[in-house]
Amino acid sequence: MRRLVKGGARVGIKLGVKLTFGALALAGCSALDMVDAVTPRGGYSLEANQAYGSDARQKLDVYRPAGPDDYTRPVVLFFYGGNWKEGSKAGYRFVGQSLATAGYVTIVADYRLYPAVGFPAFVEDSAAATAWTVSHMLKPDGSPRRIVLMGHSAGA
């Protein structure tokens, strides 16, 4: 009987997740919207729209763990993909939240997009966001923290 209950609970959870994703897909939500919808909203603090340049898209969000900062852990700087033509840091809250709740300060950066700018502006924006991270994410003694660059597709 114990196996049946455990197996039934597992099937019930899987069915609930499938129904949730199915309902979101029918509502016209993107895959990112679906992941965001099931990502918990707590466990971190958010410092939104920190400017690393003068353009409106040169902003980044800093996700900090809810507890005290562990300065021995690296800061994660994430760049999303989108062919350098589309995307927004707002669609990647799940990355910041997931890593912050695991104890990592996480930064998700926007960058300027084509056709407003061309190559190499996207790369220059990534370098500027990295420089901002180096200068703003310091240990208590003022020394720089380790930084892990993370991304996918055009952001990788």
JOURLIN-V173957 format. One record per pair of residues at least 6 apart in sequence whose C-alpha atoms are under 6 Angstrom apart, sorted by the first residue. I is the first residue (numbers start at 1). GAP is how many residues later the second one is. D is the distance in Angstrom with one decimal. If there is no record, write none. Layout:
i:I gap:GAP d:D
i:I gap:GAP d:D
//
This chain:
i:36 gap:58 d:5.6
i:39 gap:55 d:5.9
i:43 gap:23 d:5.3
i:43 gap:58 d:5.3
i:44 gap:20 d:5.4
i:44 gap:21 d:4.6
i:44 gap:22 d:4.4
i:44 gap:56 d:6.0
i:45 gap:18 d:5.8
i:45 gap:19 d:5.2
i:46 gap:16 d:5.7
i:46 gap:17 d:4.8
i:47 gap:14 d:5.8
i:47 gap:15 d:5.0
i:48 gap:13 d:4.4
i:49 gap:10 d:5.1
i:49 gap:11 d:5.2
i:49 gap:12 d:5.4
i:50 gap:9 d:5.2
i:50 gap:10 d:5.2
i:51 gap:7 d:6.0
i:51 gap:8 d:4.4
i:52 gap:6 d:5.7
i:52 gap:7 d:5.8
i:52 gap:77 d:5.8
i:52 gap:80 d:5.9
i:57 gap:53 d:5.8
i:57 gap:54 d:5.5
i:57 gap:55 d:5.5
i:58 gap:52 d:5.9
i:58 gap:53 d:5.4
i:59 gap:51 d:5.6
i:60 gap:48 d:5.6
i:60 gap:49 d:4.1
i:60 gap:50 d:5.9
i:61 gap:46 d:5.5
i:61 gap:47 d:5.3
i:62 gap:44 d:5.8
i:62 gap:45 d:4.6
i:63 gap:33 d:5.6
i:63 gap:37 d:6.0
i:63 gap:42 d:5.7
i:63 gap:43 d:5.1
i:64 gap:36 d:5.5
i:64 gap:41 d:4.7
i:65 gap:35 d:4.6
i:65 gap:36 d:5.5
i:65 gap:38 d:5.4
i:74 gap:72 d:4.6
i:74 gap:73 d:5.2
i:75 gap:30 d:5.1
i:75 gap:31 d:5.9
i:75 gap:72 d:4.8
i:76 gap:30 d:4.7
i:76 gap:71 d:5.8
i:76 gap:72 d:4.8
i:77 gap:29 d:6.0
i:77 gap:30 d:4.7
i:77 gap:72 d:5.0
i:77 gap:73 d:5.9
i:78 gap:29 d:6.0
i:78 gap:30 d:4.9
i:78 gap:72 d:4.6
i:78 gap:73 d:5.2
i:79 gap:30 d:5.9
i:79 gap:72 d:4.6
i:79 gap:76 d:4.5
i:80 gap:71 d:5.4
i:80 gap:72 d:5.6
i:80 gap:75 d:4.7
i:81 gap:71 d:5.4
i:81 gap:72 d:4.7
i:81 gap:73 d:4.3
i:81 gap:74 d:4.6
i:83 gap:71 d:5.5
i:84 gap:29 d:5.4
i:85 gap:28 d:5.0
i:85 gap:29 d:4.8
i:89 gap:19 d:5.9
i:89 gap:20 d:6.0
i:89 gap:21 d:5.4
i:96 gap:10 d:5.4
i:111 gap:14 d:5.7
i:138 gap:6 d:4.7
i:138 gap:7 d:5.5
//
